[in-house]
Amino acid sequence: MKGTRTVNHDFEEIYRKYYNRVYMFLLKMCKSTDLAEELTQETFYQAFCSFHRYDGSCHIFTWLAAVGKNTFFKYLRKNKNQAADLELFVDIITAPGDDEPESISQKSFVSSGVRRAVADLPQKYRDVVILRIYGELAFAEIGANLGITENSAKVIFFRAKNIIKEQLKNENIM
């Protein structure tokens, strides 16, 4: 009984410490406060159920971000009409624009192309992109989370950006 209390107490502390960060991570992906709240609760539920599997080989937020990412992707699979908003990724691969209607329209057009391009990426590329952009994780944390080196995470991210840029050029988006 005492061991269960310790685990519950430890997890309550993790929940209090990381709730806002996990919520913001998910909010950046889904752009809906209600959905982000729901996904955050599901993320912590899933994390609690599998807390015994956390081995400490990566930072706890890195692990929670991976659980959150998987929760979000599970939601997307169940609700195929929803798509991740990759506005932040668009900002990285396009020059900053102004707030003129034409610029906003172009950015929306590019964002749609980016969503398609990211969806078409191989899984390891997509995972690195999501963790880097939405989780705002350092490459070392991404590497630890995915079981690859920091340099591999950097290379994969660089290649993913190039693949997306090339696909956008082929679709005459950029």
ChimeraX attribute file (.defattr): number of C-alpha atoms within 10 A of each C-alpha:
attribute: neighborCount
match mode: 1-to-1
recipient: residues
	/A:1	5
	/A:2	7
	/A:3	8
	/A:4	9
	/A:5	10
	/A:6	11
	/A:7	14
	/A:8	13
	/A:9	12
	/A:10	11
	/A:11	16
	/A:12	12
	/A:13	12
	/A:14	16
	/A:15	16
	/A:16	9
	/A:17	12
	/A:18	14
	/A:19	19
	/A:20	13
	/A:21	15
	/A:22	26
	/A:23	21
	/A:24	18
	/A:25	22
	/A:26	27
	/A:27	19
	/A:28	19
	/A:29	21
	/A:30	20
	/A:31	15
	/A:32	12
	/A:33	14
	/A:34	11
	/A:35	16
	/A:36	22
	/A:37	18
	/A:38	13
	/A:39	22
	/A:40	26
	/A:41	17
	/A:42	16
	/A:43	25
	/A:44	22
	/A:45	13
	/A:46	16
	/A:47	20
	/A:48	18
	/A:49	10
	/A:50	11
	/A:51	15
	/A:52	9
	/A:53	9
	/A:54	14
	/A:55	10
	/A:56	8
	/A:57	12
	/A:58	17
	/A:59	14
	/A:60	15
	/A:61	20
	/A:62	23
	/A:63	22
	/A:64	25
	/A:65	26
	/A:66	21
	/A:67	21
	/A:68	27
	/A:69	23
	/A:70	15
	/A:71	19
	/A:72	22
	/A:73	15
	/A:74	12
	/A:75	14
	/A:76	15
	/A:77	12
	/A:78	10
	/A:79	10
	/A:80	10
	/A:81	7
	/A:82	11
	/A:83	16
	/A:84	18
	/A:85	16
	/A:86	24
	/A:87	19
	/A:88	13
	/A:89	19
	/A:90	19
	/A:91	14
	/A:92	11
	/A:93	15
	/A:94	12
	/A:95	9
	/A:96	11
	/A:97	12
	/A:98	9
	/A:99	9
	/A:100	8
	/A:101	9
	/A:102	11
	/A:103	13
	/A:104	13
	/A:105	12
	/A:106	13
	/A:107	20
	/A:108	14
	/A:109	13
	/A:110	22
	/A:111	20
	/A:112	17
	/A:113	23
	/A:114	24
	/A:115	18
	/A:116	17
	/A:117	19
	/A:118	23
	/A:119	13
	/A:120	14
	/A:121	15
	/A:122	10
	/A:123	11
	/A:124	13
	/A:125	20
	/A:126	18
	/A:127	21
	/A:128	26
	/A:129	24
	/A:130	23
	/A:131	22
	/A:132	19
	/A:133	19
	/A:134	20
	/A:135	25
	/A:136	15
	/A:137	18
	/A:138	16
	/A:139	21
	/A:140	17
	/A:141	23
	/A:142	29
	/A:143	20
	/A:144	18
	/A:145	24
	/A:146	19
	/A:147	13
	/A:148	14
	/A:149	16
	/A:150	17
	/A:151	12
	/A:152	16
	/A:153	26
	/A:154	18
	/A:155	15
	/A:156	18
	/A:157	22
	/A:158	14
	/A:159	13
	/A:160	21
	/A:161	20
	/A:162	13
	/A:163	17
	/A:164	20
	/A:165	19
	/A:166	15
	/A:167	19
	/A:168	17
	/A:169	12
	/A:170	10
	/A:171	10
	/A:172	10
	/A:173	17
	/A:174	15
